[in-house]
Amino acid sequence: MAAMNAFNMDNSHTGDNHTGDIHDLQGLADGAAIGDVNLAQFERALRVIPGGVNSPVRAFRSVGGTPRFMVSARGPYIVDAQGREYVDLVASWGPAILGHAHPAVVSAVQEAAARGLSFGASTPAETELAEAVLARVPFVDKLRLVSTGTEATMTAIRLARGYTGRPLLIKFAGHYHGHSDSLLAEAGSGLATLSLPGSAGVTEATAAQTLVLPYNDLDAVRAAFEANGPDIAAVITEAAAANMGVVAPDEGFNAALTDIAHEYGALLILDEVLTGFRVSEAGYWGLDRGYTPDLVTFGKVIGGGMPLAAVGGRADLMDFLAPTGPVYQAGTLSGNPVAVAAGLATLANADEAVYDRLDVVADTVSSAVSDALAAAGVAHRVQRAGNLFSFVFGDFTAALRTYAEVQSQETFRYRPFFHAMLDAGVSLPPSVFEAWFVTAAHDDAALDRILQALPAASRAAAQASPS
């Protein structure tokens, strides 16, 4: 296979009893084959890294077994430390829309790195990237580059509070906006996977500044504003929820949020860290026009797989950031030249043909999985938002709309399904509460491998039991 001949590229998403931690995780393997090299890497990591991972979902706690340590990737394939190749449906959690190690992106990164890794000063490419974003998203007047999606949403919230002079924030249960303190109440992503209600270390006073409402419930939003309107700085929402599985907004929901917020003098922050430039050239907003957010956050695709994110919005708001305004934000590596080069190359090559291909692949994979599950007698629903999709296990008569509905599914069916696919050489997100990601590089050969793996995986899901 092509990926096996690819040059190597390193890829990196307890207490004192490390041995016990290893054995606990090993015991969850559900019979999955564990490569000795991956296990050795995990044992080594557990000695020096909390939980053996640098982002919780990577630990496989939701699906059991030993996490795979990846060493290279190309196109739709990724290769682990054992040398085994997988068709990848994680895509670095979104950025690899062109496929892994796309030649144009790799070349741009190599050229940028050769000129210097970081200057601690402005570069012309930062302006080029901002101009590229503004050309795709017309409601953005100005853009501030940062290093992570968490930093982008944290900055947007601080800016909203500074601009309005108000303390409170509205977010929705199951939406994940990064791991800053005020945003971890009833968050999705890793917190959903680990069944944690929030995080230790977040004070009650901080948590009290965030009002958590059920998603897709405009009556709850109106009631919150009626009770607290003068104190609410902003509503933050994922453009389409994709960190509790995929849950699209009701038609007109985002537009109505904007209207309600503006009626009370508050702002709307649209979080497109995950959806931005992935589901369309203009993100999910490009599929759901008819309203104008005040602020928007981007991540993942904007950096092409490198650490880069951004917050943008209308000029008067953005000029409230230092050095022109009183809201402080800074970062030594903000606008890092190597990351900016990767982002520019990714956006330049993510043309209409790429988005058309993403839609075709998403349709093919999601339909094939659904057909295989149905053939095995597994009740389920496919959840879609553009080319993002996920699956919920259970007998649901309509698309799921809230975090509570997503949490009510038969999560026990995903573990054997995941491991059967992994054994067959297909890498899925290691949690049922995550979106699946396709790339424009998923060709017929990659799709065939996915289709061949599905019957056995679906039978494993059908045979699963809660115990």
DRENDO-1510 file (C-alpha; in Angstrom, 1 decimal, always signed):
<recs>
REC; n; res; u; v; w
REC; 1; MET; +0.0; +0.0; +0.0 .
REC; 2; ALA; +1.1; +3.5; -0.6 .
REC; 3; ALA; +1.1; +4.5; +3.0 .
REC; 4; MET; +3.5; +1.7; +3.9 .
REC; 5; ASN; +6.1; +3.3; +1.7 .
REC; 6; ALA; +5.5; +6.8; +3.0 .
REC; 7; PHE; +8.4; +8.6; +4.8 .
REC; 8; ASN; +8.0; +8.6; +8.5 .
REC; 9; MET; +6.3; +11.6; +10.1 .
REC; 10; ASP; +5.8; +11.7; +13.9 .
REC; 11; ASN; +2.2; +12.3; +14.9 .
REC; 12; SER; +1.1; +13.2; +18.4 .
REC; 13; HIS; -5.5; +14.3; +20.6 .
REC; 14; THR; -2.7; +8.4; +37.6 .
REC; 15; GLY; -1.4; +8.2; +40.3 .
REC; 16; ASP; +1.8; +6.4; +41.2 .
REC; 17; ASN; +0.6; +2.9; +40.5 .
REC; 18; HIS; +1.6; +2.8; +36.8 .
REC; 19; THR; +1.5; -1.0; +36.6 .
REC; 20; GLY; -2.0; -1.1; +37.8 .
REC; 21; ASP; -3.1; +1.5; +35.4 .
REC; 22; ILE; -1.6; -0.4; +32.5 .
REC; 23; HIS; -3.3; -3.6; +33.6 .
REC; 24; ASP; -6.6; -1.9; +34.1 .
REC; 25; LEU; -6.5; -0.6; +30.5 .
REC; 26; GLN; -5.2; -3.9; +29.2 .
REC; 27; GLY; -8.2; -5.7; +30.7 .
REC; 28; LEU; -10.6; -3.6; +28.7 .
REC; 29; ALA; -9.2; -5.0; +25.4 .
REC; 30; ASP; -12.3; -7.0; +24.6 .
REC; 31; GLY; -10.1; -9.6; +22.8 .
REC; 32; ALA; -8.6; -7.0; +20.5 .
REC; 33; ALA; -5.2; -7.9; +19.2 .
REC; 34; ILE; -2.6; -5.7; +20.9 .
REC; 35; GLY; +0.8; -5.2; +19.2 .
REC; 36; ASP; +3.7; -5.6; +21.5 .
REC; 37; VAL; +5.3; -2.4; +20.2 .
REC; 38; ASN; +2.1; -0.4; +21.0 .
REC; 39; LEU; +1.9; -1.9; +24.4 .
REC; 40; ALA; +5.6; -1.2; +25.1 .
REC; 41; GLN; +5.1; +2.4; +24.0 .
REC; 42; PHE; +2.1; +2.8; +26.3 .
REC; 43; GLU; +3.9; +1.3; +29.3 .
REC; 44; ARG; +6.7; +3.7; +28.6 .
REC; 45; ALA; +4.4; +6.7; +28.3 .
REC; 46; LEU; +2.5; +5.8; +31.5 .
REC; 47; ARG; +5.7; +6.2; +33.5 .
REC; 48; VAL; +6.2; +9.8; +32.4 .
REC; 49; ILE; +2.9; +11.2; +31.1 .
REC; 50; PRO; -0.4; +11.3; +33.1 .
REC; 51; GLY; -2.5; +8.4; +31.9 .
REC; 52; GLY; +0.1; +7.8; +29.2 .
REC; 53; VAL; -1.5; +10.4; +26.9 .
REC; 54; ASN; -1.5; +14.1; +26.3 .
REC; 55; SER; -5.2; +14.4; +25.5 .
REC; 56; PRO; -7.7; +12.1; +27.4 .
REC; 57; VAL; -9.6; +10.5; +24.6 .
REC; 58; ARG; -6.4; +9.0; +23.2 .
REC; 59; ALA; -6.3; +6.7; +26.2 .
REC; 60; PHE; -9.0; +4.4; +24.8 .
REC; 61; ARG; -10.8; +4.5; +28.2 .
REC; 62; SER; -14.2; +4.5; +26.4 .
REC; 63; VAL; -13.5; +1.6; +24.1 .
REC; 64; GLY; -10.9; -0.3; +26.1 .
REC; 65; GLY; -7.6; -1.8; +25.1 .
REC; 66; THR; -4.2; -0.4; +24.3 .
REC; 67; PRO; -4.1; +2.9; +22.3 .
REC; 68; ARG; -2.2; +2.8; +19.1 .
REC; 69; PHE; +0.9; +4.9; +18.8 .
REC; 70; MET; +1.0; +6.4; +15.3 .
REC; 71; VAL; +4.3; +7.1; +13.5 .
REC; 72; SER; +3.4; +8.1; +10.0 .
REC; 73; ALA; +0.5; +8.8; +7.7 .
REC; 74; ARG; -0.2; +9.6; +4.0 .
REC; 75; GLY; -3.4; +10.2; +2.1 .
REC; 76; PRO; -6.3; +8.2; +3.8 .
REC; 77; TYR; -3.9; +5.9; +5.7 .
REC; 78; ILE; -2.2; +6.0; +9.1 .
REC; 79; VAL; +0.5; +3.6; +10.4 .
REC; 80; ASP; +1.2; +2.6; +14.0 .
REC; 81; ALA; +4.4; +1.8; +15.8 .
REC; 82; GLN; +3.9; -1.9; +15.0 .
REC; 83; GLY; +4.0; -1.0; +11.3 .
REC; 84; ARG; +0.3; -1.8; +10.8 .
REC; 85; GLU; -1.6; +0.4; +8.3 .
REC; 86; TYR; -5.2; +1.6; +8.9 .
REC; 87; VAL; -7.7; +3.5; +6.9 .
REC; 88; ASP; -8.1; +6.7; +9.0 .
REC; 89; LEU; -11.5; +8.1; +9.9 .
REC; 90; VAL; -10.2; +10.5; +12.5 .
REC; 91; ALA; -8.1; +12.7; +10.2 .
REC; 92; SER; -6.3; +14.3; +13.2 .
REC; 93; TRP; -9.8; +15.3; +14.4 .
REC; 94; GLY; -10.5; +17.3; +11.3 .
REC; 95; PRO; -7.5; +19.2; +9.9 .
REC; 96; ALA; -6.4; +16.6; +7.3 .
REC; 97; ILE; -9.2; +17.4; +4.9 .
REC; 98; LEU; -6.8; +17.0; +1.9 .
REC; 99; GLY; -5.5; +13.7; +3.3 .
REC; 100; HIS; -2.4; +13.2; +5.4 .
REC; 101; ALA; +1.0; +14.6; +4.3 .
REC; 102; HIS; -0.5; +16.4; +1.3 .
REC; 103; PRO; +2.5; +17.3; -0.9 .
REC; 104; ALA; +1.6; +21.0; -1.2 .
REC; 105; VAL; +1.2; +21.3; +2.6 .
REC; 106; VAL; +4.4; +19.3; +3.4 .
REC; 107; SER; +6.3; +21.4; +0.9 .
REC; 108; ALA; +5.0; +24.7; +2.4 .
REC; 109; VAL; +5.9; +23.6; +5.9 .
REC; 110; GLN; +9.4; +22.5; +4.8 .
REC; 111; GLU; +10.1; +25.8; +3.1 .
REC; 112; ALA; +8.8; +27.8; +6.0 .
REC; 113; ALA; +10.8; +25.7; +8.5 .
REC; 114; ALA; +14.0; +26.3; +6.5 .
REC; 115; ARG; +13.5; +30.1; +6.9 .
REC; 116; GLY; +13.2; +29.8; +10.7 .
REC; 117; LEU; +10.8; +28.2; +13.1 .
REC; 118; SER; +9.7; +31.3; +15.0 .
REC; 119; PHE; +10.6; +34.9; +15.1 .
REC; 120; GLY; +8.6; +36.5; +17.9 .
REC; 121; ALA; +7.7; +39.1; +15.4 .
REC; 122; SER; +5.1; +39.7; +12.7 .
REC; 123; THR; +5.3; +38.0; +9.3 .
REC; 124; PRO; +3.7; +38.8; +5.9 .
REC; 125; ALA; +2.1; +35.3; +5.8 .
REC; 126; GLU; +0.0; +36.1; +8.9 .
REC; 127; THR; -1.7; +38.9; +6.9 .
REC; 128; GLU; -2.1; +36.5; +3.9 .
REC; 129; LEU; -3.9; +34.0; +6.1 .
REC; 130; ALA; -6.2; +36.6; +7.6 .
REC; 131; GLU; -7.0; +37.8; +4.1 .
REC; 132; ALA; -7.7; +34.2; +3.0 .
REC; 133; VAL; -10.2; +33.7; +5.9 .
REC; 134; LEU; -11.9; +37.0; +5.3 .
REC; 135; ALA; -12.4; +36.1; +1.6 .
REC; 136; ARG; -14.2; +32.9; +2.7 .
REC; 137; VAL; -16.2; +34.3; +5.6 .
REC; 138; PRO; -17.6; +37.8; +4.6 .
REC; 139; PHE; -18.9; +38.8; +8.1 .
REC; 140; VAL; -15.4; +38.7; +9.5 .
REC; 141; ASP; -13.7; +42.1; +9.3 .
REC; 142; LYS; -10.5; +41.3; +11.3 .
REC; 143; LEU; -8.8; +38.2; +12.6 .
REC; 144; ARG; -6.5; +37.5; +15.5 .
REC; 145; LEU; -4.3; +34.4; +15.3 .
REC; 146; VAL; -3.7; +32.2; +18.3 .
REC; 147; SER; -2.3; +28.7; +18.9 .
REC; 148; THR; -5.3; +26.5; +20.0 .
REC; 149; GLY; -9.0; +26.3; +19.8 .
REC; 150; THR; -9.2; +26.6; +23.5 .
REC; 151; GLU; -7.3; +29.9; +23.3 .
REC; 152; ALA; -9.5; +31.2; +20.6 .
REC; 153; THR; -12.8; +30.6; +22.5 .
REC; 154; MET; -11.3; +31.9; +25.7 .
REC; 155; THR; -10.2; +35.1; +23.9 .
REC; 156; ALA; -13.7; +35.5; +22.3 .
REC; 157; ILE; -15.4; +35.2; +25.7 .
REC; 158; ARG; -13.0; +37.6; +27.4 .
REC; 159; LEU; -13.5; +40.0; +24.5 .
REC; 160; ALA; -17.3; +39.7; +24.8 .
REC; 161; ARG; -17.2; +40.4; +28.5 .
REC; 162; GLY; -14.8; +43.3; +28.0 .
REC; 163; TYR; -16.9; +44.8; +25.3 .
REC; 164; THR; -20.3; +44.5; +27.0 .
REC; 165; GLY; -19.1; +45.0; +30.6 .
REC; 166; ARG; -21.2; +42.0; +31.6 .
REC; 167; PRO; -20.2; +38.8; +33.5 .
REC; 168; LEU; -22.5; +36.0; +32.4 .
REC; 169; LEU; -22.1; +33.5; +29.5 .
REC; 170; ILE; -24.7; +31.1; +28.0 .
REC; 171; LYS; -23.5; +27.8; +26.6 .
REC; 172; PHE; -25.3; +24.6; +25.7 .
REC; 173; ALA; -25.1; +21.2; +27.4 .
REC; 174; GLY; -22.8; +18.9; +25.4 .
REC; 175; HIS; -21.1; +21.6; +23.5 .
REC; 176; TYR; -17.3; +21.7; +23.9 .
REC; 177; HIS; -15.4; +24.9; +23.5 .
REC; 178; GLY; -12.0; +23.9; +24.9 .
REC; 179; HIS; -10.8; +23.4; +28.4 .
REC; 180; SER; -10.8; +26.9; +29.9 .
REC; 181; ASP; -12.4; +27.1; +33.3 .
REC; 182; SER; -15.7; +28.8; +32.4 .
REC; 183; LEU; -16.5; +26.3; +29.6 .
REC; 184; LEU; -16.2; +22.9; +31.2 .
REC; 185; ALA; -19.7; +22.7; +32.7 .
REC; 186; GLU; -21.6; +19.9; +31.0 .
REC; 187; ALA; -19.2; +19.9; +28.1 .
REC; 188; GLY; -18.9; +17.3; +25.3 .
REC; 189; SER; -15.8; +15.7; +23.8 .
REC; 190; GLY; -13.5; +14.1; +26.4 .
REC; 191; LEU; -15.7; +14.9; +29.3 .
REC; 192; ALA; -18.6; +13.1; +27.6 .
REC; 193; THR; -16.4; +10.1; +26.9 .
REC; 194; LEU; -15.1; +10.0; +30.5 .
REC; 195; SER; -18.6; +10.6; +32.0 .
REC; 196; LEU; -17.3; +13.6; +33.9 .
REC; 197; PRO; -19.8; +16.4; +34.8 .
REC; 198; GLY; -17.0; +19.0; +34.7 .
REC; 199; SER; -13.5; +19.3; +36.0 .
REC; 200; ALA; -11.9; +19.5; +39.4 .
REC; 201; GLY; -10.1; +22.8; +39.8 .
REC; 202; VAL; -13.0; +24.9; +38.5 .
REC; 203; THR; -14.3; +27.1; +41.3 .
REC; 204; GLU; -18.0; +27.5; +42.1 .
REC; 205; ALA; -17.6; +31.2; +41.5 .
REC; 206; THR; -16.3; +30.6; +38.0 .
REC; 207; ALA; -18.9; +28.0; +37.2 .
REC; 208; ALA; -21.6; +30.3; +38.3 .
REC; 209; GLN; -20.8; +32.7; +35.5 .
REC; 210; THR; -21.8; +30.2; +32.9 .
REC; 211; LEU; -25.5; +29.4; +32.3 .
REC; 212; VAL; -25.8; +25.9; +30.8 .
REC; 213; LEU; -29.0; +25.4; +28.7 .
REC; 214; PRO; -30.4; +22.4; +26.7 .
REC; 215; TYR; -29.4; +22.6; +23.0 .
REC; 216; ASN; -32.0; +23.4; +20.4 .
REC; 217; ASP; -34.3; +24.9; +23.1 .
REC; 218; LEU; -35.1; +28.5; +22.2 .
REC; 219; ASP; -37.7; +28.8; +25.0 .
REC; 220; ALA; -34.9; +28.1; +27.5 .
REC; 221; VAL; -32.7; +30.8; +25.9 .
REC; 222; ARG; -35.5; +33.3; +26.1 .
REC; 223; ALA; -36.2; +32.4; +29.8 .
REC; 224; ALA; -32.5; +32.8; +30.6 .
REC; 225; PHE; -32.4; +36.3; +29.0 .
REC; 226; GLU; -35.7; +37.3; +30.7 .
REC; 227; ALA; -34.2; +36.4; +34.1 .
REC; 228; ASN; -30.6; +37.6; +33.5 .
REC; 229; GLY; -30.6; +39.7; +30.4 .
REC; 230; PRO; -28.7; +42.8; +31.7 .
REC; 231; ASP; -25.9; +40.5; +32.9 .
REC; 232; ILE; -25.4; +38.3; +29.9 .
REC; 233; ALA; -22.4; +39.1; +27.8 .
REC; 234; ALA; -22.8; +36.5; +25.1 .
REC; 235; VAL; -24.2; +33.2; +23.9 .
REC; 236; ILE; -21.5; +30.7; +22.7 .
REC; 237; THR; -22.6; +27.8; +20.5 .
REC; 238; GLU; -20.9; +25.3; +18.2 .
REC; 239; ALA; -22.1; +26.1; +14.7 .
REC; 240; ALA; -23.2; +22.5; +14.6 .
REC; 241; ALA; -22.5; +20.4; +17.7 .
REC; 242; ALA; -19.9; +17.8; +16.9 .
REC; 243; ASN; -18.3; +17.0; +20.3 .
REC; 244; MET; -21.1; +14.9; +21.7 .
REC; 245; GLY; -21.4; +13.1; +18.5 .
REC; 246; VAL; -22.9; +15.1; +15.7 .
REC; 247; VAL; -26.1; +17.0; +16.6 .
REC; 248; ALA; -27.1; +19.7; +14.0 .
REC; 249; PRO; -28.9; +22.8; +15.1 .
REC; 250; ASP; -32.6; +23.0; +14.3 .
REC; 251; GLU; -33.4; +24.9; +11.2 .
REC; 252; GLY; -33.2; +28.6; +12.1 .
REC; 253; PHE; -31.8; +28.0; +15.6 .
REC; 254; ASN; -28.5; +29.9; +15.1 .
REC; 255; ALA; -30.3; +32.8; +13.5 .
REC; 256; ALA; -32.9; +32.9; +16.4 .
REC; 257; LEU; -30.0; +32.8; +18.9 .
REC; 258; THR; -28.5; +35.8; +17.2 .
REC; 259; ASP; -31.8; +37.8; +17.3 .
REC; 260; ILE; -32.4; +37.0; +21.0 .
REC; 261; ALA; -28.9; +37.9; +22.0 .
REC; 262; HIS; -29.0; +41.2; +20.1 .
REC; 263; GLU; -32.4; +42.1; +21.5 .
REC; 264; TYR; -30.8; +42.1; +25.0 .
REC; 265; GLY; -27.6; +43.8; +23.9 .
REC; 266; ALA; -25.6; +40.5; +24.1 .
REC; 267; LEU; -23.3; +39.0; +21.5 .
REC; 268; LEU; -23.3; +35.7; +19.6 .
REC; 269; ILE; -20.1; +33.7; +19.5 .
REC; 270; LEU; -20.1; +31.0; +16.8 .
REC; 271; ASP; -17.6; +28.3; +17.5 .
REC; 272; GLU; -16.3; +26.9; +14.2 .
REC; 273; VAL; -13.1; +25.4; +15.6 .
REC; 274; LEU; -14.2; +22.0; +14.4 .
REC; 275; THR; -16.6; +22.8; +11.5 .
REC; 276; GLY; -14.8; +25.8; +10.1 .
REC; 277; PHE; -13.5; +25.2; +6.6 .
REC; 278; ARG; -14.3; +21.5; +6.9 .
REC; 279; VAL; -18.0; +21.3; +6.0 .
REC; 280; SER; -17.8; +24.0; +3.4 .
REC; 281; GLU; -15.5; +26.8; +2.2 .
REC; 282; ALA; -17.2; +29.1; +4.7 .
REC; 283; GLY; -17.7; +26.5; +7.5 .
REC; 284; TYR; -21.1; +25.5; +8.8 .
REC; 285; TRP; -22.2; +29.1; +8.6 .
REC; 286; GLY; -21.8; +28.7; +4.8 .
REC; 287; LEU; -24.5; +26.0; +4.9 .
REC; 288; ASP; -26.7; +27.9; +7.4 .
REC; 289; ARG; -26.6; +31.5; +6.3 .
REC; 290; GLY; -29.2; +34.1; +7.2 .
REC; 291; TYR; -27.6; +35.5; +10.3 .
REC; 292; THR; -24.5; +37.4; +11.3 .
REC; 293; PRO; -22.5; +36.3; +14.3 .
REC; 294; ASP; -20.6; +38.9; +16.3 .
REC; 295; LEU; -17.5; +36.7; +16.8 .
REC; 296; VAL; -16.4; +33.4; +15.4 .
REC; 297; THR; -13.6; +31.0; +16.4 .
REC; 298; PHE; -11.6; +28.8; +14.0 .
REC; 299; GLY; -9.1; +26.0; +14.6 .
REC; 300; LYS; -7.9; +22.6; +13.2 .
REC; 301; VAL; -8.3; +23.1; +9.4 .
REC; 302; ILE; -7.1; +26.7; +9.6 .
REC; 303; GLY; -3.7; +25.3; +10.7 .
REC; 304; GLY; -3.6; +22.3; +8.3 .
REC; 305; GLY; -2.6; +20.0; +11.2 .
REC; 306; MET; -0.3; +22.5; +12.9 .
REC; 307; PRO; -1.1; +24.3; +16.2 .
REC; 308; LEU; -3.0; +27.3; +15.0 .
REC; 309; ALA; -6.4; +28.9; +15.6 .
REC; 310; ALA; -8.1; +32.2; +15.4 .
REC; 311; VAL; -10.9; +34.5; +16.6 .
REC; 312; GLY; -12.5; +36.9; +14.2 .
REC; 313; GLY; -15.4; +39.3; +13.9 .
REC; 314; ARG; -16.6; +42.8; +13.1 .
REC; 315; ALA; -14.0; +45.6; +13.3 .
REC; 316; ASP; -15.3; +47.5; +16.3 .
REC; 317; LEU; -15.3; +44.3; +18.4 .
REC; 318; MET; -11.9; +43.1; +17.2 .
REC; 319; ASP; -10.3; +46.5; +17.8 .
REC; 320; PHE; -11.2; +46.1; +21.5 .
REC; 321; LEU; -8.3; +43.7; +21.7 .
REC; 322; ALA; -4.9; +45.0; +22.7 .
REC; 323; PRO; -2.9; +46.9; +21.5 .
REC; 324; THR; -5.8; +49.0; +20.2 .
REC; 325; GLY; -8.2; +48.2; +23.0 .
REC; 326; PRO; -8.4; +47.3; +26.7 .
REC; 327; VAL; -8.9; +43.5; +26.4 .
REC; 328; TYR; -5.5; +41.8; +26.7 .
REC; 329; GLN; -4.4; +38.8; +24.7 .
REC; 330; ALA; -0.9; +37.7; +23.7 .
REC; 331; GLY; +1.0; +34.7; +22.6 .
REC; 332; THR; +4.7; +34.1; +21.8 .
REC; 333; LEU; +3.8; +31.5; +19.2 .
REC; 334; SER; +0.6; +33.2; +17.9 .
REC; 335; GLY; +0.9; +33.3; +14.1 .
REC; 336; ASN; +3.8; +30.9; +14.1 .
REC; 337; PRO; +5.3; +31.0; +10.5 .
REC; 338; VAL; +5.4; +27.2; +10.1 .
REC; 339; ALA; +1.8; +26.7; +11.2 .
REC; 340; VAL; +0.6; +29.7; +9.1 .
REC; 341; ALA; +2.3; +28.1; +6.1 .
REC; 342; ALA; +0.5; +24.8; +6.7 .
REC; 343; GLY; -2.8; +26.7; +7.0 .
REC; 344; LEU; -2.3; +28.8; +3.9 .
REC; 345; ALA; -1.5; +25.7; +1.8 .
REC; 346; THR; -4.5; +23.8; +3.2 .
REC; 347; LEU; -7.0; +26.5; +2.4 .
REC; 348; ALA; -5.4; +27.2; -1.0 .
REC; 349; ASN; -5.9; +23.6; -2.0 .
REC; 350; ALA; -9.3; +23.1; -0.3 .
REC; 351; ASP; -11.3; +24.1; -3.4 .
REC; 352; GLU; -14.8; +23.2; -4.6 .
REC; 353; ALA; -13.7; +19.8; -5.9 .
REC; 354; VAL; -12.3; +18.9; -2.4 .
REC; 355; TYR; -15.6; +19.8; -0.7 .
REC; 356; ASP; -17.5; +17.9; -3.3 .
REC; 357; ARG; -15.3; +14.8; -2.7 .
REC; 358; LEU; -15.7; +15.1; +1.1 .
REC; 359; ASP; -19.5; +15.1; +0.7 .
REC; 360; VAL; -19.4; +12.0; -1.6 .
REC; 361; VAL; -17.1; +10.1; +0.8 .
REC; 362; ALA; -19.2; +11.1; +3.8 .
REC; 363; ASP; -22.4; +9.9; +2.0 .
REC; 364; THR; -20.7; +6.6; +1.0 .
REC; 365; VAL; -19.3; +5.8; +4.4 .
REC; 366; SER; -22.2; +6.8; +6.5 .
REC; 367; SER; -24.7; +4.9; +4.3 .
REC; 368; ALA; -22.5; +1.8; +4.2 .
REC; 369; VAL; -22.2; +1.8; +8.0 .
REC; 370; SER; -25.9; +2.3; +8.4 .
REC; 371; ASP; -26.7; -0.5; +6.0 .
REC; 372; ALA; -24.4; -2.9; +7.7 .
REC; 373; LEU; -25.8; -2.1; +11.1 .
REC; 374; ALA; -29.3; -2.5; +9.9 .
REC; 375; ALA; -28.5; -5.9; +8.2 .
REC; 376; ALA; -27.1; -7.1; +11.6 .
REC; 377; GLY; -30.3; -5.9; +13.4 .
REC; 378; VAL; -28.6; -3.1; +15.3 .
REC; 379; ALA; -31.0; -0.2; +15.9 .
REC; 380; HIS; -29.3; +3.1; +15.3 .
REC; 381; ARG; -29.5; +6.5; +13.7 .
REC; 382; VAL; -27.0; +8.4; +11.5 .
REC; 383; GLN; -26.4; +12.0; +12.7 .
REC; 384; ARG; -25.2; +14.4; +10.0 .
REC; 385; ALA; -24.0; +18.0; +9.8 .
REC; 386; GLY; -22.6; +18.6; +6.4 .
REC; 387; ASN; -19.8; +16.0; +5.8 .
REC; 388; LEU; -19.5; +15.3; +9.5 .
REC; 389; PHE; -21.4; +12.3; +10.8 .
REC; 390; SER; -21.7; +10.0; +13.8 .
REC; 391; PHE; -23.9; +7.1; +14.9 .
REC; 392; VAL; -26.1; +6.7; +17.9 .
REC; 393; PHE; -27.1; +3.2; +19.0 .
REC; 394; GLY; -30.7; +2.6; +20.0 .
REC; 395; ASP; -34.2; +2.7; +18.8 .
REC; 396; PHE; -34.7; +6.4; +18.1 .
REC; 397; THR; -37.6; +7.5; +15.9 .
REC; 398; ALA; -36.1; +10.9; +15.0 .
REC; 399; ALA; -32.8; +12.7; +14.8 .
REC; 400; LEU; -31.3; +13.4; +18.2 .
REC; 401; ARG; -31.4; +17.1; +19.3 .
REC; 402; THR; -30.0; +17.3; +22.8 .
REC; 403; TYR; -27.1; +16.1; +24.9 .
REC; 404; ALA; -29.5; +14.1; +27.2 .
REC; 405; GLU; -30.8; +12.2; +24.2 .
REC; 406; VAL; -27.3; +11.4; +23.0 .
REC; 407; GLN; -26.3; +10.2; +26.4 .
REC; 408; SER; -29.3; +7.8; +26.5 .
REC; 409; GLN; -28.0; +5.6; +23.7 .
REC; 410; GLU; -26.7; +2.1; +24.0 .
REC; 411; THR; -23.0; +3.1; +24.2 .
REC; 412; PHE; -22.0; -0.5; +25.0 .
REC; 413; ARG; -22.4; -1.4; +21.4 .
REC; 414; TYR; -19.6; +0.9; +20.2 .
REC; 415; ARG; -16.7; -0.8; +22.0 .
REC; 416; PRO; -16.9; -4.2; +20.1 .
REC; 417; PHE; -17.8; -2.3; +16.8 .
REC; 418; PHE; -14.7; -0.1; +17.2 .
REC; 419; HIS; -12.3; -3.0; +18.0 .
REC; 420; ALA; -13.6; -5.1; +15.1 .
REC; 421; MET; -13.0; -2.3; +12.7 .
REC; 422; LEU; -9.6; -1.6; +14.2 .
REC; 423; ASP; -8.7; -5.3; +13.9 .
REC; 424; ALA; -9.7; -5.1; +10.2 .
REC; 425; GLY; -7.5; -2.1; +9.6 .
REC; 426; VAL; -9.9; +0.8; +10.0 .
REC; 427; SER; -9.2; +3.5; +12.6 .
REC; 428; LEU; -12.4; +5.1; +14.1 .
REC; 429; PRO; -12.7; +7.8; +16.8 .
REC; 430; PRO; -12.1; +6.0; +20.1 .
REC; 431; SER; -15.4; +7.2; +21.5 .
REC; 432; VAL; -19.0; +7.0; +20.5 .
REC; 433; PHE; -19.3; +10.7; +21.5 .
REC; 434; GLU; -17.1; +11.9; +18.6 .
REC; 435; ALA; -17.6; +12.9; +15.0 .
REC; 436; TRP; -16.2; +10.8; +12.2 .
REC; 437; PHE; -14.0; +12.6; +9.7 .
REC; 438; VAL; -13.3; +11.8; +6.1 .
REC; 439; THR; -10.7; +13.3; +3.7 .
REC; 440; ALA; -10.6; +14.1; +0.0 .
REC; 441; ALA; -7.9; +11.4; -0.3 .
REC; 442; HIS; -10.2; +8.5; +0.6 .
REC; 443; ASP; -10.2; +6.8; -2.7 .
REC; 444; ASP; -12.0; +3.6; -3.9 .
REC; 445; ALA; -9.4; +1.3; -2.4 .
REC; 446; ALA; -9.7; +2.9; +1.0 .
REC; 447; LEU; -13.5; +2.8; +0.8 .
REC; 448; ASP; -13.4; -0.8; -0.1 .
REC; 449; ARG; -11.4; -1.7; +3.0 .
REC; 450; ILE; -14.0; +0.1; +5.1 .
REC; 451; LEU; -16.9; -1.7; +3.5 .
REC; 452; GLN; -15.2; -5.1; +3.9 .
REC; 453; ALA; -14.7; -4.5; +7.6 .
REC; 454; LEU; -18.3; -3.5; +8.3 .
REC; 455; PRO; -20.2; -6.8; +8.3 .
REC; 456; ALA; -18.1; -8.4; +11.1 .
REC; 457; ALA; -18.1; -5.2; +13.1 .
REC; 458; SER; -21.8; -4.8; +12.9 .
REC; 459; ARG; -22.3; -8.4; +14.0 .
REC; 460; ALA; -20.1; -7.6; +17.0 .
REC; 461; ALA; -22.2; -4.6; +17.9 .
REC; 462; ALA; -25.4; -6.7; +17.6 .
REC; 463; GLN; -24.0; -9.4; +20.0 .
REC; 464; ALA; -22.9; -6.8; +22.6 .
REC; 465; SER; -24.6; -6.6; +26.0 .
REC; 466; PRO; -24.6; -3.9; +28.7 .
REC; 467; SER; -22.7; -6.0; +31.2 .
</recs>
